[in-house]
C-alpha cells in the first residue's frame, strides 16, 4: 500500500493533512483531508467517454455530512441520512462553482465528485475544507483539470483577518467569506458581512488568496508524488473545420448587426438571433442540416457570443442599448397583496419579484437539526423560480439547488438588518414572475420593501446589483457591466452580485469564468456596483422611504415578558394545564422557553383585548403575593372550616371561617358564599415554613 501524505501548516500552527493511497482506491482519485478531528473523504469518478451529443460539462458535486461524524443519530423515523439539507446543497454549490470553469472546454465525460464528512468535533468548520478535498482528489486522478484550486474561509474578528476560523471564533466576526482560487486567480467568492467597505472586502480576498496558494502548491507536490502529472487522453468532440468557417462566414456579420441593434425585448432578440441560424440551415441540403445540427448549434453559439462581446468591447453597445454603467428602468409597489402581513413588487427591466412577508410566533421557528449544527432560525427567506418566469413550457418539480443558493444569498443580505431582539419569526417569500438577469438581487430589493411594508423596523434598507465582465487578453481590454442581462451572464466572464446599505456591503457572491482577472478589475467592479446599488436605493425609497410605523391590522401582536426561571413551572402548570387554560380563555398563543437564568414568555394574539387578557394572567402568575395587599378572589371550594379561594392566577389560600366576618359564623353556607363567587380578601401573612397564605375578608370590613 503506497500511502502519500502532504501537510499544510496554517499561520496559527494548526495543520491540514492530505492523504491518498489508503482509502477508496477504485475511484479515479481519492483523498482524506484531516484538520484536527475533522476528516473529509473526497472521491472523483469520471467516465472514459462522453454521451454522444453532449456539448457541456456534466459535472455533479455532492457534499454530505454523516451524523455519526459527531456521534449523533439522524432524526426522522428511518434514523438514517436522507435527502441533502440546504446547508449540504450550499456547500456542494460552493465546490461546483469553483471546479466547473476549470475543466477543458472539450471534455464532456460525466464526472462525479463526492465529499463526505466522516469525523468532526464541532471545532473546525468542514465547509471551508471541501473545495481543497475535491481539488486534491482530482489532482491525484488522471481526469483532465485546470487546477488545482482550494477554498478557504476568511473572517474578520476584532479587526484582524483569520483564515479558516473555528466555530467559536466565527461568532465574533463582522465579515465571513469563502474564497476559491487557483494558484494565480480568484475563481469564486461568497459571504456575508456587516456593512463593510469595498476596500475591506478586497483586502479579505487577498488574504484568502495568499493562503490558497500554499494549498495549491501542496496539491501539485501530491500530484507529482502520486505520478498523476500526465492526465488521460480523450476525444469528446467531433469537429468540422470547414463547416465552422462556413457558419462564421455566413452568420457573424448578421449576428453582429443584431448585437448592436439595441433591442430591449429579450424574446424578440432571441427570435432574431434564431432566425439567422435558421436562414443558414435553410441553405444546406436537408440531410446535411440534420446530420450536422449539433455542430451548427455549437458553432453558432460561439458566433453569438463573439458578436455580443465585440459589440461591447469595440462599440460600447450592450444588447439592449444601455451604457456599461446604466441600470434598467425600475418600478416598485408595496401593499399589493392584502392577505400577507407585508408585500411588494419590484421590477427592474425584464426581471420581476413578487415578495410577501409573514410574521409569526415562536411556534413558527425553523428547527435546524444537522450533523454539526442544531438550533432554531427565526428569519426565513424562500426564493422560487417557476418556469413561466422565462417563458418555458414545462412543469415545476420542487425546489432546485439554484433556488436554494439564490435564496441563501438574499437571506444573508437582509438578515443583518433585522432589528435586534425582534419578537417575531419572519418569513420572506420571493416568487420570480419574470427573469432576465439577477432575480436574486430583485429578491433583495423586493424583500426590503416588503419588510418595510409589514412594519418590520429594519435598521436600514438593502439593495443589490449583479455585475458582469467582458474581457480579453487576460484582462488588458475589458468592460465592467452594471445590472447584467441573462445573456450577458451566460456569455460573459463574471457574475458578481453585491448587496448592501448606503453604508456598506452586507453580502456578495462572485463567479469568475476566465483566467487572469486582476484585483484592479475587481476593485472597479465593486466601485461600479456601489454606484448602481445607491441608484437602486434611491428608486425603492421613492416607493417607501422607511418602515411603516405599525404592523398591518391583521398581523399578530406579540408581547414578550421575562420572568424568573423558577416561575416557568408555575406558568405552565401541572401537565401544561395552566398555560392551556389561559390560551383557551383568551384566544392568545403563549410560548415559553428557558434562556439562561430567566424564562422568556411570548404572548401573541390578533386583537388587543385577547393580548391584554393573556398578559394580565401571566403577570398575575409570576407576581409575588404582597402581604397587606387586597385581591379579588374566586371561591374554588367550600369546606366546613372555610373556603379555598384563588386570589392570584395559580395561587390559592384558605379563607378561614373566622376570617369571613367579625361576627361568629357557624356554617360557611350561612353567608351565602358558594363556588365561583368573587370575594375581596386581604393577604395577612405568608407562612415562611409552609408557604401557605393567610387570607381575611373581615379585615376589609369595618370593625363593629
PyMOL commands that set and color helices and strands:
alter all, ss='L'
color gray80, all
select helices_A, chain A and resi 67-70+86-102+127-139+167-170+198-225+241-259+266-282+286-291+293-315+362-364+387-390+401-415+439-453+486-491+519-543+565-572+574-586+608-622+657-659+668-671+698-700
alter helices_A, ss='H'
color red, helices_A
select strands_A, chain A and resi 4-9+15-20+29-35+38-46+59-65+111-119+149-157+160-163+173-182+186-196+330-334+342-348+351-360+366-369+374-377+379-384+425-434+463-472+477-482+494-501+504-512+557-564+589-595+598-605+630-639+642-648+651-656+678-686+693-696
alter strands_A, ss='S'
color yellow, strands_A
deselect
rebuild
show_as cartoon
